[in-house]
Amino acid sequence: MTHDQDVIVGIRKTVASLSLIGCLFMIGVIWLFRKYRSFVQRLILYLSIAALLDDIAYLMGDLHPDGTLCNFQAFLLTFFEWSVLLWVCCITFNLTLNIIWMTRTDKYEIVYHVLSWGVPLILACLPFIGHHYGPAGAWCWIPNQYTHWRFAIWYGPLFCLLGLMVVVYTCITVTLNRKVKRWEGTYDPDVERNKEMLKEDIKPLRAYPFIYLALSIFPLVHRIQNAISPDTMVFALVVLHALTSPLQGMVNAIVYGLDRETIVRLTPTSIKLAIQSHLNQPTLISEYPSAPVHSQDASADLSPVVDPESDPQDQEES
């Protein structure tokens, strides 16, 4: 590897390590305080898991020679990059249903999983056809000579989805601002329910599509330049690409950690109580096993007990 490639790989691994720590922080907080009981928090959890696995793929960032290990790294990058993107799309879709149609979306959880794990698996397997994975600069992916594969598998759909997300996110922001202004100074049970939905379902999710859009700018610019001039490497663009691509988990963790509810809970006392609640699970203790009582047995228990050796006269007297 050249000195420039060493620098790029070092930057990418450092950022991926920080991002991985951020993902672990988010997953830990959601588990510790049992936030996963909320559907919105589960969406954040799934995005964090996908970003965590993506960071692990980035940490394999050494330039491997063409072969099984290189193909495996390229497969992981394609799979988890797509998974992160589709979880962001699901969150954007969820926000659209919540804000524009004011609809609860818990019923779509299974659909989100099928889409965000199944589609990436199919797309990540396609480059194995014809052996289109291999060394691609400072890491393994689809080599420069297969530009059409890069745009078919990743950048073409990415451009379309990012453009759609920009439009949808703009509509979401405009609609939300209008509704907030309309609700000011009024009291109505329906309005209060909508405000509660805004607080619980919409506010925690708003930042994550914007973060993804912002972090996608430099990778997109770099790949466009790379497609136009495949033999010319702009070192600054490659560095910015390596710096921002693995950054999703860390920025997500910063935004999540700055949430007021999270800050309130992250105190030594709250953390200690939360850990104790996980360690001391309530158990049901029963001294005697319960058994079903049939009507015939019950009537038998209520009848007098007769000693067969007792005197018949005594039985009659009794």
C-alpha positions as CSV (number, residue, x, y, z in Angstrom):
1,M,0.0,0.0,0.0
2,T,1.2,3.6,-0.7
3,H,1.5,6.2,1.9
4,D,-1.7,7.9,0.8
5,Q,-3.6,4.7,1.1
6,D,-2.2,4.1,4.5
7,V,-3.5,7.5,5.6
8,I,-6.9,6.9,4.1
9,V,-7.2,3.5,5.8
10,G,-6.1,4.9,9.1
11,I,-8.7,7.7,8.9
12,R,-11.4,5.3,8.0
13,K,-10.5,2.8,10.8
14,T,-10.3,5.6,13.4
15,V,-13.7,7.0,12.5
16,A,-15.2,3.6,12.3
17,S,-13.9,2.8,15.8
18,L,-15.5,6.0,17.2
19,S,-18.7,5.2,15.3
20,L,-18.8,1.7,16.7
21,I,-18.5,3.0,20.3
22,G,-21.4,5.4,19.5
23,C,-23.5,2.5,18.3
24,L,-22.7,0.5,21.4
25,F,-23.7,3.5,23.5
26,M,-27.1,3.8,21.8
27,I,-27.8,0.0,21.9
28,G,-26.8,0.0,25.6
29,V,-29.0,2.9,26.6
30,I,-32.0,1.4,24.7
31,W,-31.5,-2.0,26.4
32,L,-30.6,-0.6,29.9
33,F,-33.7,1.6,30.2
34,R,-35.9,-0.8,28.3
35,K,-36.7,1.8,25.7
36,Y,-37.2,-1.0,23.2
37,R,-40.7,-1.3,24.4
38,S,-41.5,1.7,22.3
39,F,-41.7,1.1,18.5
40,V,-39.9,4.4,17.7
41,Q,-37.0,3.4,19.9
42,R,-36.9,0.0,18.3
43,L,-36.5,1.7,14.9
44,I,-33.5,3.6,16.3
45,L,-32.2,0.3,17.8
46,Y,-32.4,-1.4,14.4
47,L,-30.6,1.5,12.7
48,S,-27.9,1.3,15.4
49,I,-27.4,-2.4,14.9
50,A,-27.1,-2.0,11.1
51,A,-24.6,0.9,11.6
52,L,-22.6,-1.2,14.1
53,L,-22.2,-4.0,11.7
54,D,-21.3,-1.6,8.9
55,D,-18.6,-0.2,11.2
56,I,-17.2,-3.7,11.7
57,A,-17.0,-4.0,7.9
58,Y,-15.1,-0.7,7.8
59,L,-12.7,-1.9,10.4
60,M,-11.6,-4.6,7.9
61,G,-10.5,-1.8,5.8
62,D,-7.0,-3.0,4.8
63,L,-6.5,-3.4,1.1
64,H,-6.5,-7.2,0.7
65,P,-5.4,-9.0,-2.4
66,D,-8.1,-10.2,-4.7
67,G,-9.5,-13.3,-3.2
68,T,-12.0,-14.7,-0.6
69,L,-11.2,-12.2,2.2
70,C,-11.4,-9.3,-0.2
71,N,-14.7,-10.5,-1.6
72,F,-16.1,-11.0,1.9
73,Q,-15.2,-7.5,3.0
74,A,-16.8,-6.1,-0.2
75,F,-19.9,-8.2,0.4
76,L,-20.2,-6.9,4.0
77,L,-19.8,-3.3,3.0
78,T,-22.5,-3.6,0.3
79,F,-24.9,-5.5,2.6
80,F,-24.6,-3.2,5.6
81,E,-24.4,0.1,3.6
82,W,-27.7,-0.9,2.0
83,S,-29.1,-2.0,5.4
84,V,-28.3,1.4,7.0
85,L,-29.8,3.2,4.0
86,L,-33.0,1.2,4.0
87,W,-33.5,1.6,7.7
88,V,-33.2,5.4,7.2
89,C,-35.8,5.1,4.4
90,C,-38.1,3.2,6.7
91,I,-37.7,5.9,9.4
92,T,-38.5,8.5,6.8
93,F,-41.6,6.6,5.6
94,N,-42.6,6.2,9.2
95,L,-42.3,9.9,9.8
96,T,-44.4,10.5,6.7
97,L,-47.2,8.3,8.0
98,N,-47.0,9.8,11.4
99,I,-47.0,13.5,10.4
100,I,-49.0,13.7,7.1
101,W,-51.6,11.0,7.8
102,M,-51.3,10.9,11.6
103,T,-51.2,7.1,11.5
104,R,-49.7,4.6,13.9
105,T,-47.2,2.4,12.2
106,D,-46.4,-0.5,14.6
107,K,-48.0,-3.0,12.2
108,Y,-45.3,-2.4,9.6
109,E,-42.4,-3.6,11.8
110,I,-42.1,-7.0,10.1
111,V,-42.3,-5.4,6.7
112,Y,-39.4,-3.0,7.7
113,H,-37.3,-6.0,8.7
114,V,-37.9,-7.9,5.5
115,L,-37.1,-4.8,3.4
116,S,-34.0,-3.7,5.4
117,W,-32.3,-7.1,5.7
118,G,-33.7,-9.0,2.7
119,V,-33.1,-6.5,-0.1
120,P,-29.5,-5.8,0.9
121,L,-28.8,-9.5,1.0
122,I,-30.0,-9.9,-2.6
123,L,-28.1,-6.8,-3.9
124,A,-24.9,-7.7,-2.1
125,C,-24.9,-11.2,-3.7
126,L,-25.4,-9.9,-7.3
127,P,-21.7,-8.8,-7.8
128,F,-20.6,-12.4,-7.2
129,I,-22.0,-13.0,-10.7
130,G,-19.1,-12.6,-13.0
131,H,-16.7,-11.9,-10.1
132,H,-17.3,-8.1,-9.8
133,Y,-15.9,-7.7,-6.3
134,G,-12.2,-7.0,-5.8
135,P,-9.6,-4.4,-4.8
136,A,-11.0,-0.8,-5.3
137,G,-8.4,1.7,-4.2
138,A,-7.8,1.7,-0.4
139,W,-10.3,-1.0,0.3
140,C,-12.2,-3.8,-1.4
141,W,-15.4,-3.3,-3.2
142,I,-16.3,-3.1,-6.9
143,P,-13.2,-2.1,-8.9
144,N,-13.0,1.0,-11.0
145,Q,-13.3,-0.8,-14.3
146,Y,-16.8,-1.9,-13.4
147,T,-18.3,1.6,-13.0
148,H,-21.6,0.4,-14.4
149,W,-21.9,-2.2,-11.7
150,R,-21.1,0.5,-9.0
151,F,-24.0,2.6,-10.2
152,A,-26.4,-0.3,-10.8
153,I,-25.8,-1.8,-7.4
154,W,-25.3,1.2,-5.2
155,Y,-25.0,4.8,-6.6
156,G,-27.9,4.8,-9.0
157,P,-30.5,3.6,-6.4
158,L,-28.7,5.8,-3.8
159,F,-29.2,9.0,-5.9
160,C,-32.9,8.2,-6.4
161,L,-33.5,7.4,-2.8
162,L,-31.6,10.4,-1.5
163,G,-33.5,12.7,-3.9
164,L,-36.8,11.2,-2.8
165,M,-35.8,11.6,0.9
166,V,-35.0,15.3,0.3
167,V,-38.4,15.9,-1.2
168,V,-40.2,13.9,1.5
169,Y,-38.2,15.4,4.3
170,T,-39.0,18.9,3.0
171,C,-42.7,18.0,2.9
172,I,-42.5,16.6,6.4
173,T,-40.9,19.7,7.8
174,V,-43.4,22.0,6.1
175,T,-46.4,20.0,7.2
176,L,-45.1,19.7,10.7
177,N,-44.5,23.5,11.0
178,R,-48.0,24.2,9.7
179,K,-49.6,21.8,12.2
180,V,-47.7,23.2,15.1
181,K,-48.8,26.7,14.3
182,R,-52.4,25.5,13.8
183,W,-52.4,23.9,17.2
184,E,-51.1,26.9,19.1
185,G,-53.6,28.4,21.6
186,T,-56.2,25.7,21.2
187,Y,-57.3,22.8,23.4
188,D,-59.0,19.8,21.9
189,P,-58.7,16.2,22.9
190,D,-57.8,15.2,19.3
191,V,-55.2,18.0,19.1
192,E,-53.7,16.8,22.5
193,R,-53.5,13.3,21.2
194,N,-51.7,14.5,18.1
195,K,-49.3,16.6,20.2
196,E,-48.5,13.5,22.3
197,M,-47.9,11.5,19.1
198,L,-45.6,14.3,17.9
199,K,-43.7,14.1,21.2
200,E,-43.4,10.3,21.3
201,D,-43.2,9.1,17.7
202,I,-41.9,12.0,15.6
203,K,-39.5,14.1,17.5
204,P,-37.0,11.3,18.3
205,L,-36.8,10.2,14.6
206,R,-36.5,13.6,12.8
207,A,-32.8,13.9,13.0
208,Y,-31.7,10.6,11.5
209,P,-32.7,11.0,7.9
210,F,-31.1,14.5,7.9
211,I,-27.8,13.0,9.4
212,Y,-27.7,10.4,6.6
213,L,-28.3,13.0,3.9
214,A,-25.6,15.3,5.2
215,L,-23.0,12.5,5.6
216,S,-23.7,11.2,2.0
217,I,-22.6,14.5,0.3
218,F,-18.8,13.8,0.1
219,P,-19.1,10.1,-0.9
220,L,-21.5,11.1,-3.7
221,V,-19.2,13.9,-4.9
222,H,-16.2,11.6,-4.8
223,R,-17.9,8.8,-6.8
224,I,-19.2,11.2,-9.4
225,Q,-15.7,12.5,-9.9
226,N,-14.4,9.0,-9.9
227,A,-16.9,8.0,-12.6
228,I,-16.0,11.1,-14.8
229,S,-12.2,10.7,-14.4
230,P,-11.5,7.1,-13.2
231,D,-7.8,7.5,-13.7
232,T,-7.5,10.7,-11.6
233,M,-7.6,10.5,-7.8
234,V,-8.4,13.7,-5.9
235,F,-6.8,12.9,-2.5
236,A,-8.9,15.5,-0.6
237,L,-12.2,13.9,-1.9
238,V,-11.0,10.4,-0.9
239,V,-10.1,11.7,2.6
240,L,-13.5,13.3,3.0
241,H,-15.2,10.1,1.7
242,A,-13.2,8.0,4.2
243,L,-14.0,10.5,7.0
244,T,-17.8,10.8,6.5
245,S,-18.8,7.3,5.3
246,P,-18.3,5.5,8.7
247,L,-19.5,8.5,10.7
248,Q,-23.2,7.6,10.9
249,G,-23.1,5.8,14.2
250,M,-21.1,8.4,16.0
251,V,-23.2,11.4,14.9
252,N,-26.4,9.4,15.7
253,A,-25.0,8.7,19.2
254,I,-24.3,12.4,19.7
255,V,-27.8,13.4,18.7
256,Y,-29.3,10.6,20.8
257,G,-27.2,11.5,23.8
258,L,-28.3,15.1,23.6
259,D,-32.0,14.1,23.8
260,R,-33.4,15.6,27.0
261,E,-35.0,12.3,28.2
262,T,-31.7,10.5,27.7
263,I,-29.7,13.2,29.6
264,V,-32.2,13.0,32.5
265,R,-31.8,9.2,32.7
266,L,-28.0,9.1,32.4
267,T,-27.3,9.7,36.1
268,P,-25.4,7.3,38.4
269,T,-28.6,6.6,40.4
270,S,-30.7,5.9,37.4
271,I,-28.1,3.7,35.8
272,K,-27.6,1.7,39.0
273,L,-31.4,1.2,39.4
274,A,-31.7,0.2,35.8
275,I,-28.9,-2.4,36.1
276,Q,-30.5,-3.8,39.3
277,S,-33.9,-4.1,37.5
278,H,-32.2,-6.3,34.9
279,L,-30.3,-8.4,37.5
280,N,-33.2,-8.8,39.9
281,Q,-35.9,-10.2,37.6
282,P,-39.1,-10.9,39.5
283,T,-39.7,-14.6,39.9
284,L,-43.0,-16.4,40.7
285,I,-42.6,-18.7,43.8
286,S,-45.3,-21.2,44.6
287,E,-45.1,-23.5,47.6
288,Y,-47.6,-26.1,46.4
289,P,-48.2,-27.0,42.8
290,S,-51.7,-26.3,41.6
291,A,-53.8,-29.0,40.0
292,P,-57.2,-28.8,38.3
293,V,-60.1,-29.9,40.6
294,H,-62.8,-31.9,38.8
295,S,-66.4,-31.7,40.1
296,Q,-66.5,-35.5,40.8
297,D,-63.4,-35.2,43.0
298,A,-64.8,-32.2,44.8
299,S,-68.0,-34.0,45.6
300,A,-66.0,-37.0,46.8
301,D,-64.1,-34.8,49.2
302,L,-67.3,-33.5,50.7
303,S,-68.8,-36.9,51.5
304,P,-68.2,-38.5,54.9
305,V,-65.4,-41.0,55.3
306,V,-66.7,-44.4,56.4
307,D,-64.6,-46.9,58.2
308,P,-65.3,-50.4,56.8
309,E,-64.5,-52.1,60.1
310,S,-66.8,-49.9,62.2
311,D,-70.0,-51.3,63.6
312,P,-73.0,-51.0,61.3
313,Q,-75.1,-49.6,64.2
314,D,-72.6,-46.9,64.8
315,Q,-72.7,-46.1,61.0
316,E,-76.5,-45.7,61.3
317,E,-76.3,-43.5,64.3
318,S,-73.8,-41.4,62.6
